[in-house]
């Protein structure tokens, strides 16, 4: 075989390898961008607050939720927005205190979590445990916060469950305790969010 033929074969092999590498890299880049869009109608946000002689139970409504992240680097963006005005516990006077004295929801109508980084891997199917680091925006202030999440994926459907504590008094909000009714300074929150996953 002549040197010219050898050179042609080498060039063809190099071109094929380059094309294969480019296609593989394109596939990786595509897979790196994952977007989760939450469905407010199927998502639940519940909270409990310890008080004298009993525990108060309540809920909030999810307004919107869209998170995009790169599983390679963990970088994340987007926002999960809760309607602060939707908070209720089933007691008119107690809810009025919550909105007027604690949340001041007429002024701060949204509670938002802005993701910045995801720690952990999202499995193609089944359960994954993730830590989502970001900023919790409430009552006009920003707080660094990490949401622990258990995520279950089935096809393109996803369910994310999280439980965490909001130290509302330490975060500058008023404790609504009264002379004969004392409440704790932390609120326990449980979230069950349903949504869809897409790649782009």
Residue frames as a rotation matrix with the C-alpha (Angstrom) as fourth column:
UNK 1
0.585 0.811 0.000 0.00
0.811 -0.585 0.000 0.00
0.000 0.000 -1.000 0.00
UNK 2
-0.123 -0.677 0.725 1.45
0.626 -0.620 -0.473 3.36
0.770 0.396 0.500 -1.02
UNK 3
-0.789 -0.238 -0.566 2.13
0.599 -0.498 -0.626 6.20
-0.133 -0.834 0.536 1.40
UNK 4
-0.851 0.512 0.118 -0.56
-0.423 -0.800 0.426 8.25
0.313 0.313 0.897 -0.36
UNK 5
-0.047 0.857 -0.514 -3.20
-0.023 0.513 0.858 5.57
0.999 0.052 -0.004 0.31
UNK 6
-0.274 -0.145 -0.951 -2.08
0.887 0.344 -0.308 5.28
0.371 -0.928 0.034 3.94
UNK 7
-0.982 -0.126 -0.142 -2.36
0.170 -0.918 -0.358 9.03
-0.086 -0.375 0.923 4.31
UNK 8
-0.521 0.853 0.024 -5.90
-0.495 -0.324 0.806 9.01
0.696 0.408 0.591 2.88
UNK 9
0.060 0.527 -0.848 -6.95
0.434 0.751 0.497 6.23
0.899 -0.398 -0.184 5.25
UNK 10
-0.582 -0.363 -0.728 -5.49
0.809 -0.169 -0.563 8.10
0.081 -0.916 0.392 8.21
UNK 11
-0.964 0.244 0.101 -7.29
-0.240 -0.969 0.055 11.29
0.111 0.029 0.993 7.24
UNK 12
-0.202 0.945 -0.259 -10.59
-0.304 0.191 0.933 9.42
0.931 0.267 0.249 6.85
UNK 13
-0.048 0.124 -0.991 -10.18
0.767 0.640 0.043 7.72
0.640 -0.758 -0.125 10.23
UNK 14
-0.859 -0.322 -0.398 -9.35
0.505 -0.664 -0.552 11.04
-0.086 -0.675 0.733 11.88
UNK 15
-0.760 0.632 0.148 -12.41
-0.482 -0.702 0.525 12.64
0.436 0.328 0.838 10.27
UNK 16
0.021 0.789 -0.614 -14.65
0.084 0.610 0.788 9.78
0.996 -0.068 -0.054 11.44
UNK 17
-0.294 -0.212 -0.932 -13.27
0.906 0.249 -0.342 9.97
0.305 -0.945 0.119 14.96
UNK 18
-0.994 -0.098 -0.045 -13.77
0.106 -0.960 -0.260 13.72
-0.018 -0.263 0.965 14.99
UNK 19
-0.443 0.897 0.007 -17.38
-0.479 -0.243 0.843 13.35
0.758 0.370 0.537 13.82
UNK 20
0.094 0.440 -0.893 -18.09
0.511 0.748 0.423 10.67
0.854 -0.496 -0.155 16.43
UNK 21
-0.622 -0.409 -0.668 -16.55
0.782 -0.268 -0.563 12.85
0.052 -0.872 0.487 19.16
UNK 22
-0.941 0.292 0.173 -18.59
-0.263 -0.949 0.173 15.85
0.215 0.117 0.970 18.04
UNK 23
-0.103 0.955 -0.278 -21.84
-0.258 0.245 0.935 13.85
0.961 0.168 0.221 18.07
UNK 24
-0.033 0.025 -0.999 -21.02
0.811 0.585 -0.012 12.42
0.584 -0.811 -0.040 21.50
UNK 25
-0.879 -0.352 -0.323 -20.23
0.474 -0.722 -0.504 15.88
-0.056 -0.596 0.801 22.84
UNK 26
-0.687 0.695 0.211 -23.48
-0.458 -0.640 0.616 17.23
0.564 0.327 0.759 21.40
UNK 27
0.110 0.732 -0.673 -25.37
0.223 0.641 0.734 14.46
0.968 -0.231 -0.093 23.14
UNK 28
-0.358 -0.323 -0.876 -23.71
0.911 0.086 -0.403 15.31
0.205 -0.943 0.263 26.46
UNK 29
-0.998 -0.045 0.047 -24.47
0.038 -0.988 -0.150 19.00
0.053 -0.148 0.988 26.11
UNK 30
-0.342 0.940 0.002 -28.10
-0.367 -0.135 0.920 18.25
0.865 0.314 0.391 25.32
UNK 31
0.164 0.405 -0.899 -28.41
0.564 0.710 0.422 15.96
0.810 -0.576 -0.112 28.30
UNK 32
-0.711 -0.578 -0.400 -26.86
0.646 -0.313 -0.696 18.55
0.277 -0.753 0.596 30.58
UNK 33
-0.871 0.426 0.245 -29.83
-0.457 -0.886 -0.082 20.90
0.182 -0.183 0.966 30.44
UNK 34
-0.598 0.701 -0.388 -32.80
0.696 0.695 0.181 19.55
0.397 -0.162 -0.903 32.39
UNK 35
-0.756 0.425 0.498 -35.92
-0.485 -0.875 0.009 21.56
0.439 -0.234 0.867 33.11
UNK 36
-0.690 0.596 -0.411 -38.55
0.721 0.621 -0.309 20.74
0.071 -0.510 -0.858 35.72
UNK 37
-0.704 0.563 0.433 -41.91
-0.384 -0.814 0.435 22.51
0.598 0.140 0.789 35.42
UNK 38
-0.942 0.321 -0.095 -44.26
0.244 0.465 -0.851 22.15
-0.229 -0.825 -0.517 38.39
UNK 39
-0.411 0.891 0.191 -48.05
0.315 -0.058 0.947 21.91
0.856 0.449 -0.257 38.24
UNK 40
-0.828 0.065 0.556 -49.61
-0.479 -0.596 -0.644 24.20
0.290 -0.800 0.525 40.90
UNK 41
0.137 0.991 0.002 -52.94
-0.877 0.120 0.466 22.37
0.461 -0.066 0.885 40.74
UNK 42
0.660 0.091 -0.746 -51.34
0.035 0.988 0.152 19.06
0.751 -0.126 0.648 41.79
UNK 43
-0.395 -0.906 -0.154 -48.80
0.325 0.019 -0.945 20.43
0.859 -0.424 0.287 44.26
UNK 44
0.729 0.653 -0.205 -49.36
0.374 -0.129 0.918 20.84
0.573 -0.746 -0.338 48.01
UNK 45
-0.489 -0.808 0.329 -47.67
0.059 -0.407 -0.911 23.06
0.870 -0.426 0.247 50.58
UNK 46
0.640 0.714 -0.284 -48.63
0.280 0.127 0.951 22.36
0.716 -0.688 -0.119 54.19
UNK 47
-0.427 -0.791 0.438 -47.32
-0.183 -0.399 -0.898 23.85
0.885 -0.464 0.026 57.43
UNK 48
0.509 0.515 -0.689 -47.60
0.620 0.336 0.709 23.26
0.597 -0.788 -0.148 61.16
UNK 49
-0.284 -0.526 0.801 -46.93
-0.271 -0.758 -0.594 25.63
0.920 -0.386 0.072 64.03
UNK 50
-0.341 0.101 -0.935 -46.70
0.783 0.581 -0.223 24.51
0.521 -0.807 -0.277 67.64
UNK 51
-0.294 0.339 0.894 -48.90
-0.385 -0.898 0.214 26.54
0.875 -0.281 0.395 70.01
UNK 52
-0.754 0.045 0.656 -50.15
-0.653 0.067 -0.755 26.39
-0.078 -0.997 -0.022 73.59
UNK 53
-0.229 0.660 0.716 -52.11
-0.433 0.590 -0.682 23.16
-0.872 -0.466 0.150 74.11
UNK 54
0.647 0.497 0.577 -52.31
0.264 0.565 -0.782 22.35
-0.715 0.659 0.234 70.38
UNK 55
-0.587 -0.799 0.129 -50.63
0.355 -0.112 0.928 22.45
-0.727 0.591 0.349 66.98
UNK 56
0.285 0.655 -0.700 -51.89
-0.390 -0.588 -0.709 24.73
-0.876 0.475 0.088 64.21
UNK 57
-0.344 -0.314 0.885 -52.15
0.638 0.613 0.466 23.22
-0.689 0.725 -0.011 60.70
UNK 58
0.408 0.488 -0.772 -52.36
-0.235 -0.761 -0.605 25.25
-0.882 0.428 -0.195 57.53
UNK 59
0.163 -0.301 0.940 -51.51
0.853 0.521 0.018 25.46
-0.495 0.799 0.342 53.85
UNK 60
-0.124 -0.185 -0.975 -50.29
-0.395 -0.892 0.220 27.71
-0.910 0.413 0.038 51.05
UNK 61
0.810 0.406 0.422 -50.81
0.238 0.431 -0.871 27.50
-0.536 0.806 0.253 47.28
UNK 62
-0.332 -0.912 0.242 -48.03
0.567 0.012 0.824 27.14
-0.754 0.410 0.513 44.75
UNK 63
0.408 0.434 -0.803 -48.19
-0.288 -0.773 -0.565 29.96
-0.866 0.462 -0.190 42.20
UNK 64
0.862 -0.211 -0.462 -45.59
-0.424 0.202 -0.883 28.70
0.279 0.956 0.085 39.73
UNK 65
0.444 -0.768 0.461 -42.44
-0.342 0.330 0.880 26.63
-0.828 -0.548 -0.116 39.56
UNK 66
0.967 -0.252 -0.046 -39.78
0.045 0.346 -0.937 26.13
0.252 0.904 0.346 36.88
UNK 67
0.514 -0.842 0.161 -36.24
-0.429 -0.090 0.899 24.99
-0.743 -0.531 -0.408 37.58
UNK 68
0.887 -0.355 -0.295 -33.47
-0.160 0.363 -0.918 24.38
0.433 0.862 0.265 35.06
UNK 69
0.554 -0.753 0.356 -30.21
-0.580 -0.042 0.814 22.69
-0.598 -0.657 -0.460 36.03
UNK 70
0.336 -0.614 -0.715 -27.07
-0.731 0.309 -0.609 21.16
0.594 0.727 -0.345 34.58
UNK 71
0.991 0.114 0.070 -26.47
-0.132 0.749 0.650 17.69
0.021 -0.653 0.757 36.10
UNK 72
0.431 -0.901 -0.057 -22.81
0.602 0.334 -0.725 17.91
0.672 0.278 0.686 35.14
UNK 73
-0.544 -0.673 0.501 -21.96
0.149 -0.665 -0.731 21.07
0.826 -0.323 0.462 37.06
UNK 74
-0.384 0.499 -0.777 -24.99
0.923 0.199 -0.328 21.25
-0.009 -0.843 -0.537 39.37
UNK 75
-0.982 0.012 -0.187 -25.64
-0.009 -1.000 -0.018 24.87
-0.187 -0.016 0.982 38.35
UNK 76
-0.336 0.937 0.098 -29.33
0.939 0.341 -0.034 25.76
-0.065 0.081 -0.995 38.61
UNK 77
-0.989 0.145 -0.005 -31.68
-0.145 -0.986 0.078 28.64
0.006 0.078 0.997 37.83
UNK 78
-0.377 0.925 -0.055 -35.39
0.345 0.195 0.918 29.44
0.860 0.327 -0.393 37.84
UNK 79
-0.797 0.175 0.578 -37.84
-0.564 -0.557 -0.609 30.06
0.215 -0.812 0.543 40.67
UNK 80
-0.481 0.723 -0.495 -40.47
0.701 0.657 0.277 28.36
0.526 -0.214 -0.823 42.81
UNK 81
-0.833 0.210 0.511 -43.12
-0.301 -0.948 -0.101 30.93
0.463 -0.239 0.854 43.74
UNK 82
-0.537 0.666 -0.518 -45.71
0.833 0.517 -0.198 30.58
0.136 -0.537 -0.832 46.50
UNK 83
-0.098 0.617 0.781 -48.73
0.137 -0.769 0.625 32.86
0.986 0.168 -0.010 46.87
UNK 84
-0.922 -0.343 -0.181 -48.24
0.226 -0.095 -0.969 34.34
0.315 -0.935 0.165 50.35
UNK 85
-0.613 0.748 0.256 -51.81
-0.785 -0.612 -0.091 35.68
0.089 -0.257 0.962 50.36
UNK 86
0.076 0.666 -0.742 -53.17
-0.498 0.670 0.550 32.13
0.864 0.328 0.383 50.06
UNK 87
-0.831 -0.486 -0.271 -51.96
-0.019 0.512 -0.859 31.08
0.556 -0.709 -0.435 53.54
UNK 88
0.090 0.900 0.427 -54.77
-0.778 -0.204 0.594 29.76
0.622 -0.385 0.682 55.72
UNK 89
-0.921 -0.390 -0.016 -55.33
-0.270 0.665 -0.696 27.66
0.282 -0.637 -0.718 58.84
UNK 90
-0.394 0.859 -0.326 -59.11
0.555 0.505 0.661 27.52
0.733 0.079 -0.676 58.99
UNK 91
0.115 0.395 -0.912 -59.44
0.946 -0.324 -0.021 30.22
-0.303 -0.860 -0.411 61.67
UNK 92
0.585 0.208 0.784 -60.32
0.628 -0.728 -0.276 33.73
0.513 0.654 -0.556 60.46
UNK 93
0.972 -0.195 0.130 -58.81
-0.234 -0.777 0.584 35.69
-0.012 -0.598 -0.801 63.35
UNK 94
0.424 -0.859 0.287 -55.64
0.191 0.395 0.899 33.61
-0.885 -0.326 0.332 63.43
UNK 95
0.132 -0.340 0.931 -55.21
0.979 0.190 -0.070 33.93
-0.153 0.921 0.358 59.68
UNK 96
0.848 0.198 0.491 -55.73
0.293 -0.948 -0.125 37.70
0.441 0.250 -0.862 59.89
UNK 97
0.784 -0.620 0.017 -52.88
-0.288 -0.341 0.895 37.89
-0.549 -0.707 -0.446 62.42
UNK 98
0.191 -0.731 0.655 -50.68
0.615 0.609 0.500 35.75
-0.765 0.308 0.566 60.16
UNK 99
0.230 -0.047 0.972 -51.25
0.945 -0.227 -0.235 37.98
0.232 0.973 -0.008 57.13
UNK 100
0.802 0.201 0.562 -51.31
0.167 -0.980 0.112 41.37
0.573 0.004 -0.819 58.85
UNK 101
0.846 -0.419 0.330 -48.76
-0.497 -0.397 0.772 40.94
-0.192 -0.817 -0.544 61.64
UNK 102
0.342 -0.737 0.583 -46.39
0.086 0.642 0.762 38.18
-0.936 -0.211 0.283 60.52
UNK 103
-0.076 -0.367 0.927 -46.19
0.897 0.381 0.224 37.84
-0.435 0.849 0.300 56.73
UNK 104
-0.129 0.174 -0.976 -47.55
-0.179 -0.972 -0.150 41.30
-0.975 0.156 0.157 55.87
UNK 105
-0.390 -0.068 0.918 -48.76
0.663 0.671 0.331 39.55
-0.639 0.738 -0.216 52.73
UNK 106
0.768 0.641 0.015 -50.54
0.492 -0.574 -0.654 42.62
-0.411 0.510 -0.756 51.34
UNK 107
0.636 -0.631 -0.444 -47.06
-0.641 -0.752 0.152 44.12
-0.430 0.188 -0.883 50.96
UNK 108
-0.553 -0.829 -0.081 -45.02
-0.780 0.482 0.399 40.94
-0.292 0.284 -0.914 50.38
UNK 109
0.362 0.929 -0.071 -47.42
-0.875 0.312 -0.370 38.88
-0.321 0.196 0.926 48.28
UNK 110
0.735 -0.144 -0.663 -44.95
-0.318 0.790 -0.524 36.19
0.599 0.596 0.535 47.17
UNK 111
0.459 -0.671 0.582 -42.61
-0.528 0.322 0.786 33.74
-0.715 -0.668 -0.206 48.86
UNK 112
0.832 -0.185 -0.523 -39.93
-0.482 0.228 -0.846 32.59
0.276 0.956 0.101 46.44
UNK 113
0.454 -0.776 0.437 -37.15
0.005 0.493 0.870 30.02
-0.891 -0.392 0.228 46.39
UNK 114
0.759 -0.309 -0.574 -34.46
-0.649 -0.282 -0.707 30.66
0.057 0.908 -0.414 43.77
UNK 115
0.839 -0.455 0.299 -32.25
0.333 0.863 0.380 27.59
-0.431 -0.220 0.875 43.17
UNK 116
0.568 -0.727 -0.386 -28.54
-0.793 -0.609 -0.020 28.12
-0.221 0.317 -0.922 42.55
UNK 117
-0.462 -0.796 -0.391 -26.96
-0.824 0.549 -0.144 24.68
0.329 0.256 -0.909 42.82
UNK 118
0.738 0.674 -0.031 -28.11
-0.638 0.711 0.295 21.05
0.221 -0.198 0.955 42.94
UNK 119
-0.441 -0.843 0.307 -26.09
-0.896 0.431 -0.103 18.49
-0.046 -0.321 -0.946 44.89
UNK 120
-0.249 0.331 0.910 -26.73
-0.139 0.918 -0.372 14.88
-0.959 -0.219 -0.183 43.90
UNK 121
-0.963 -0.124 -0.239 -27.72
-0.257 0.163 0.952 13.07
-0.079 0.979 -0.189 40.72
UNK 122
-0.003 0.999 -0.034 -31.20
-0.839 -0.021 -0.544 12.80
-0.545 0.027 0.838 39.26
UNK 123
-0.606 -0.203 0.769 -31.78
0.046 0.956 0.289 9.16
-0.794 0.210 -0.570 38.31
UNK 124
-0.934 0.250 -0.256 -33.24
-0.286 -0.089 0.954 8.39
0.216 0.964 0.154 34.89
UNK 125
0.093 0.964 -0.248 -36.08
-0.215 0.263 0.941 6.57
0.972 -0.034 0.232 36.65
UNK 126
0.234 0.068 -0.970 -37.00
0.771 0.594 0.228 5.95
0.592 -0.801 0.087 40.27
UNK 127
0.936 0.232 -0.264 -35.97
0.351 -0.606 0.713 7.82
0.006 -0.760 -0.649 43.41
UNK 128
-0.066 -0.948 0.310 -33.15
0.596 -0.287 -0.750 10.30
0.801 0.135 0.584 43.94
UNK 129
0.591 0.146 -0.793 -32.07
0.764 -0.416 0.493 12.28
-0.258 -0.898 -0.358 46.99
UNK 130
0.013 -0.524 0.852 -31.00
0.689 -0.612 -0.387 15.84
0.724 0.592 0.353 46.19
UNK 131
0.013 -0.043 -0.999 -29.91
0.787 -0.616 0.037 18.94
-0.617 -0.787 0.026 48.08
UNK 132
0.232 0.146 0.962 -31.00
0.827 -0.550 -0.116 22.13
0.512 0.823 -0.248 46.34
UNK 133
-0.319 -0.461 -0.828 -29.03
0.809 -0.588 0.016 25.17
-0.494 -0.665 0.560 47.46
UNK 134
-0.210 0.279 0.937 -30.43
0.736 -0.587 0.339 28.61
0.644 0.761 -0.082 46.80
UNK 135
-0.984 -0.069 0.166 -32.05
-0.026 -0.858 -0.513 31.76
0.178 -0.509 0.842 48.16
UNK 136
-0.248 0.920 -0.304 -35.30
0.960 0.275 0.051 31.83
0.131 -0.279 -0.951 50.15
UNK 137
-0.893 -0.005 0.451 -37.06
0.056 -0.993 0.100 35.17
0.447 0.115 0.887 49.61
UNK 138
0.000 0.911 -0.412 -39.72
0.847 0.219 0.484 36.05
0.531 -0.349 -0.772 52.19
UNK 139
0.687 0.391 -0.612 -41.02
0.690 -0.614 0.383 39.21
-0.226 -0.686 -0.692 53.88
UNK 140
0.970 -0.230 0.079 -38.72
-0.169 -0.872 -0.459 41.41
0.175 0.432 -0.885 51.77
UNK 141
0.276 -0.917 0.286 -35.48
-0.851 -0.095 0.516 39.63
-0.446 -0.386 -0.808 52.74
UNK 142
0.514 -0.229 -0.826 -33.18
-0.528 0.675 -0.516 37.03
0.676 0.701 0.226 51.17
UNK 143
0.389 -0.367 0.845 -31.85
-0.778 0.360 0.515 34.02
-0.494 -0.858 -0.145 53.09
UNK 144
-0.445 -0.585 -0.678 -29.36
-0.800 0.599 0.008 31.38
0.402 0.546 -0.735 51.96
UNK 145
0.178 0.650 0.739 -31.19
-0.809 0.524 -0.266 28.09
-0.560 -0.550 0.619 52.21
UNK 146
-0.819 -0.395 -0.417 -30.87
-0.557 0.720 0.413 24.41
0.137 0.570 -0.810 51.26
UNK 147
0.269 0.956 0.120 -33.93
-0.954 0.281 -0.100 22.33
-0.130 -0.087 0.988 50.42
UNK 148
-0.775 -0.414 0.477 -33.57
-0.364 0.910 0.199 18.58
-0.517 -0.019 -0.856 50.99
UNK 149
0.104 0.845 -0.525 -35.58
-0.973 -0.022 -0.229 16.75
-0.205 0.535 0.820 48.33
UNK 150
-0.546 -0.103 0.831 -36.61
0.054 0.986 0.158 13.22
-0.836 0.132 -0.533 47.57
UNK 151
-0.163 0.404 -0.900 -37.47
-0.906 -0.423 -0.026 13.08
-0.391 0.811 0.435 43.88
UNK 152
-0.274 0.131 0.953 -39.24
0.203 0.976 -0.076 10.23
-0.940 0.172 -0.294 42.09
UNK 153
-0.375 0.038 -0.926 -39.21
-0.823 -0.473 0.314 10.11
-0.426 0.880 0.209 38.30
UNK 154
-0.212 0.377 0.902 -41.47
0.348 0.891 -0.291 7.96
-0.913 0.252 -0.320 36.13
UNK 155
0.284 0.193 0.939 -41.14
0.957 -0.111 -0.266 8.67
0.053 0.975 -0.216 32.44
UNK 156
-0.486 -0.426 0.763 -41.26
0.420 -0.880 -0.223 12.44
0.766 0.212 0.606 32.17
UNK 157
0.603 0.730 0.323 -43.43
-0.026 -0.387 0.922 12.78
0.798 -0.564 -0.214 35.29
UNK 158
-0.515 -0.833 -0.202 -41.77
0.302 0.044 -0.952 13.83
0.802 -0.552 0.229 38.52
UNK 159
0.758 0.652 -0.002 -42.77
0.208 -0.240 0.948 14.15
0.618 -0.719 -0.318 42.17
UNK 160
-0.402 -0.901 0.162 -40.59
0.171 -0.247 -0.954 16.06
0.900 -0.356 0.253 44.63
UNK 161
0.724 0.599 -0.342 -41.10
0.405 0.031 0.914 15.87
0.558 -0.800 -0.220 48.39
UNK 162
-0.423 -0.873 0.244 -39.38
0.280 -0.382 -0.881 18.13
0.862 -0.305 0.406 50.91
UNK 163
0.742 0.550 -0.383 -39.69
0.550 -0.174 0.817 18.96
0.382 -0.817 -0.432 54.61
UNK 164
-0.405 -0.891 0.203 -37.89
0.616 -0.430 -0.660 21.85
0.676 -0.142 0.723 56.26
UNK 165
0.194 0.384 -0.903 -38.09
0.939 -0.339 0.057 24.45
-0.284 -0.859 -0.426 59.02
UNK 166
0.043 -0.116 0.992 -38.58
0.476 -0.871 -0.122 28.19
0.878 0.478 0.018 58.49
UNK 167
-0.323 -0.223 -0.920 -37.22
0.941 -0.176 -0.288 30.20
-0.098 -0.959 0.267 61.47
UNK 168
0.236 0.522 0.819 -39.58
0.739 -0.644 0.197 33.09
0.631 0.559 -0.538 60.82
UNK 169
0.950 0.119 -0.288 -38.81
0.292 -0.664 0.688 34.97
-0.109 -0.738 -0.666 64.03
UNK 170
0.112 -0.984 -0.135 -35.05
0.495 -0.063 0.867 34.82
-0.862 -0.164 0.480 63.44
UNK 171
-0.460 -0.245 0.854 -35.75
0.888 -0.134 0.440 36.06
0.007 0.960 0.279 59.92
UNK 172
-0.995 -0.103 -0.014 -37.27
0.104 -0.991 -0.085 39.27
-0.005 -0.086 0.996 61.22
UNK 173
-0.331 0.941 0.073 -40.97
-0.057 -0.097 0.994 38.43
0.942 0.325 0.086 61.30
UNK 174
-0.377 0.242 0.894 -43.15
-0.873 -0.417 -0.255 39.00
0.311 -0.876 0.368 64.32
UNK 175
-0.895 0.175 -0.410 -44.07
0.298 0.920 -0.256 36.16
0.332 -0.351 -0.875 66.68
UNK 176
-0.340 0.854 0.393 -47.88
-0.315 -0.498 0.808 36.45
0.886 0.151 0.439 67.07
UNK 177
-0.500 0.129 -0.856 -47.94
0.718 0.615 -0.326 35.08
0.485 -0.778 -0.400 70.65
UNK 178
0.086 0.602 0.794 -50.50
-0.269 -0.753 0.601 36.66
0.959 -0.265 0.098 72.97
UNK 179
-0.172 -0.187 0.967 -50.90
-0.952 -0.222 -0.212 36.73
0.254 -0.957 -0.140 76.75
UNK 180
0.126 0.309 0.943 -52.56
-0.657 0.738 -0.154 33.31
-0.743 -0.600 0.296 77.00
UNK 181
0.934 0.137 0.331 -51.48
0.148 0.693 -0.705 31.87
-0.326 0.708 0.627 73.65
UNK 182
0.153 -0.955 -0.255 -47.85
-0.632 -0.293 0.717 31.19
-0.759 0.052 -0.649 72.87
UNK 183
0.992 0.122 0.017 -46.63
-0.058 0.585 -0.809 29.88
-0.108 0.802 0.587 69.53
UNK 184
0.354 -0.915 0.194 -43.23
0.664 0.392 0.636 28.55
-0.658 -0.096 0.746 68.49
UNK 185
0.282 -0.355 -0.891 -40.75
-0.395 -0.890 0.229 30.69
-0.874 0.287 -0.391 66.62
UNK 186
-0.825 -0.530 -0.198 -40.28
-0.421 0.342 0.840 28.11
-0.377 0.776 -0.506 63.83
UNK 187
0.356 0.921 -0.160 -42.73
-0.795 0.209 -0.569 26.79
-0.490 0.330 0.807 61.26
UNK 188
-0.516 -0.439 0.735 -42.49
-0.020 0.865 0.502 23.24
-0.856 0.244 -0.455 59.91
UNK 189
0.156 0.512 -0.845 -43.19
-0.870 -0.334 -0.363 23.07
-0.468 0.791 0.393 56.17
UNK 190
-0.343 -0.185 0.921 -43.91
0.211 0.940 0.267 20.02
-0.915 0.286 -0.284 54.00
UNK 191
-0.046 0.249 -0.967 -44.03
-0.858 -0.506 -0.090 20.20
-0.512 0.826 0.237 50.22
UNK 192
-0.221 0.016 0.975 -45.26
0.410 0.909 0.078 17.65
-0.885 0.417 -0.207 47.70
UNK 193
-0.003 0.115 -0.993 -44.77
-0.660 -0.746 -0.084 19.01
-0.751 0.656 0.079 44.19
UNK 194
0.207 0.164 0.964 -45.80
0.531 0.809 -0.252 17.35
-0.821 0.565 0.080 40.92
UNK 195
0.327 -0.102 -0.939 -44.42
-0.590 -0.798 -0.119 18.27
-0.738 0.594 -0.322 37.53
UNK 196
0.959 -0.032 0.280 -42.78
0.244 0.594 -0.766 17.31
-0.142 0.804 0.578 34.25
UNK 197
0.130 -0.979 -0.156 -39.15
0.010 -0.156 0.988 16.94
-0.992 -0.129 -0.010 33.17
UNK 198
0.984 0.062 0.169 -37.81
0.168 0.018 -0.986 17.99
-0.064 0.998 0.008 29.79
UNK 199
0.081 -0.996 -0.034 -34.30
0.594 0.021 0.804 18.09
-0.800 -0.086 0.593 28.33
UNK 200
0.958 0.202 0.204 -32.99
0.282 -0.535 -0.796 20.78
-0.051 0.820 -0.570 26.02
